[in-house]
């Protein structure tokens, strides 16, 4: 699982998408007498370093002017269901990021299975995230009008391999769109 984490992590970082961390998993750690349990913060730093180490550098710089024209919040919403191999994906991360030159690069690479370095924190301010429920359903509210990448990522129920689904949508002011993210 550790070797797939960077792919899933990067897929959600659609150049401006805030990452939805993986669901907590049960971890059993055996501590030999005389050893001390590792600090959780140290482990988190190591996991982030491992995930970042396998990423490629972004070719598109953060476009300040492009993001300055965008709203961060609004009254639109998107909801739907994430399915992989015909089955619902529970507790999967879903991100909604505005379509920009910056996010387009990351989306293209994510679909090709290439992980890019983490998004600029300024871009993450425009990204909305959630998790699917136990049946794969999600809802993201308070979105402004505009063009968005809606992405979902999780393990394929048949193969266990991480998969990414990205769909581009348009939202009008106050509009609610229902979509299916499937692969």
C-alpha positions, 0 to 999 in steps of 0.5 A: 500500500505504501508504494501506491500512496504517492499516486493516490495522494498526487491524483488528488492534488490536481494543482490546486486541489487540497488533499483529502488524507487517506482514511485512518487504517488500523496499525499494529506496531510491535515494540521490542523491549528497550525500544520506544514507540515512534512519535506520530508527528515524525511518522507523518513527516516521513510519510509526506517526505516519501510521497513528495520524493516520488513526484515530478516538478510542476512545469506550470508556475502558480498563475496568480492573475488567473486565480485572482479572477476566481471566487473561493465560495458561492452557492452552487453544489455538486453531488454524486457517487464514486464507483470503480469496476462497477462498485461503490468506493466508500470513504474515498477522497473527492476534490473539486478544483477550478479549471486553470492552467495550473490544475489542468497540468496536474489533472493530465499527469494524474490521469497518466499515473504521474504524481506532481509535487504538492500544489501551492497553498494559495491554489488550495484555498480554491479547492473544496474537498470531502469524502464519500459515505459508506455507499460511495456518495458525496456532496460538496456545497458552497461552490462558486459558479465556474468550470471545475475538475471533480476528482475521486480516488480510491482503491479499485474494489476488484484489484485493490490498485489505486484509481483516479477518476476526473470529470470536468463540469460547469456550474452556474450560480446557485446550480446543483449538479449530480454526477457519476465518477466511474471507471 
